[in-house]
Amino acid sequence: MPVAIAARRKASAAASSDGGGIEIEPIAGGNGSILMRLERIRMSFGCSEEVHEIDLEGGEDDKVFKLDKAPEAACDTIEAERTKLLQ
């Protein structure tokens, strides 16, 4: 789920059926870093019957994560690997 956030704004995504979701907030002066608060989310590669799914759920001591902006070259590599998996 791509999410774009402007400075000092929060974004969130929630699943009404199961109560899961995340909240994303930019860190002031963080050079693109964000805080992600995790309840529970399910991620998948594609929408076919043979979808690979991963459930992520925040635990006692790991519900808030600081995510730093990755170099563009790293994103290109991840996208190429994702494309291979979906073929």
C-alpha positions as CSV (number, residue, x, y, z in Angstrom):
1,M,0.0,0.0,0.0
2,P,1.8,3.2,-1.2
3,V,1.4,6.0,1.3
4,A,2.6,9.6,0.7
5,I,2.6,11.9,3.6
6,A,3.3,15.6,3.8
7,A,5.4,17.1,6.6
8,R,3.7,17.0,10.0
9,R,0.9,14.8,8.8
10,K,-0.1,11.3,9.8
11,A,-1.4,8.5,7.6
12,S,-3.1,5.4,8.8
13,A,-4.6,2.2,7.3
14,A,-7.1,0.0,9.1
15,A,-9.0,-3.2,8.3
16,S,-12.6,-2.8,9.5
17,S,-13.1,-6.6,9.5
18,D,-10.3,-7.6,11.9
19,G,-9.2,-4.5,13.7
20,G,-5.6,-4.5,12.3
21,G,-3.8,-1.5,10.9
22,I,-0.8,0.8,11.0
23,E,-0.1,4.5,11.6
24,I,2.7,6.3,9.8
25,E,4.1,9.7,11.0
26,P,7.0,11.6,9.6
27,I,9.8,12.5,12.0
28,A,10.4,16.3,12.1
29,G,13.9,16.9,10.7
30,G,14.4,13.2,10.1
31,N,15.5,13.5,6.4
32,G,12.6,11.2,5.3
33,S,12.5,9.0,8.3
34,I,9.1,8.0,9.7
35,L,7.6,6.3,12.7
36,M,5.3,3.3,12.1
37,R,3.0,2.1,14.8
38,L,1.9,-1.5,14.1
39,E,-1.2,-3.2,15.3
40,R,-1.5,-6.0,12.7
41,I,-1.2,-6.2,8.9
42,R,-1.3,-8.9,6.2
43,M,1.0,-8.4,3.2
44,S,0.8,-10.4,0.0
45,F,2.5,-10.6,-3.4
46,G,-0.3,-10.4,-6.0
47,C,-3.9,-11.4,-5.9
48,S,-4.0,-14.9,-7.4
49,E,-5.0,-18.1,-5.6
50,E,-1.3,-18.9,-5.1
51,V,-0.6,-15.7,-3.2
52,H,2.3,-15.7,-0.7
53,E,1.0,-13.9,2.4
54,I,2.8,-12.7,5.6
55,D,1.0,-11.6,8.8
56,L,2.8,-9.0,10.9
57,E,1.6,-8.2,14.4
58,G,3.1,-5.9,17.0
59,G,4.2,-7.6,20.1
60,E,4.7,-6.4,23.7
61,D,7.9,-4.5,23.0
62,D,7.9,-4.0,19.2
63,K,4.9,-1.9,18.2
64,V,6.7,1.3,17.1
65,F,9.4,1.2,14.4
66,K,11.6,4.0,13.1
67,L,12.0,3.6,9.3
68,D,14.8,5.4,7.5
69,K,14.6,6.4,3.9
70,A,16.5,3.9,1.7
71,P,18.8,4.9,-1.1
72,E,17.1,4.8,-4.5
73,A,19.5,2.1,-5.7
74,A,18.3,-0.2,-2.9
75,C,14.7,0.4,-3.9
76,D,15.5,-0.5,-7.5
77,T,17.0,-3.8,-6.4
78,I,14.0,-4.7,-4.3
79,E,11.6,-3.8,-7.1
80,A,13.6,-6.1,-9.5
81,E,13.5,-9.0,-7.0
82,R,9.7,-8.5,-6.5
83,T,9.2,-8.5,-10.3
84,K,11.0,-11.8,-10.5
85,L,8.9,-13.4,-7.8
86,L,5.7,-12.4,-9.6
87,Q,6.6,-14.0,-12.9
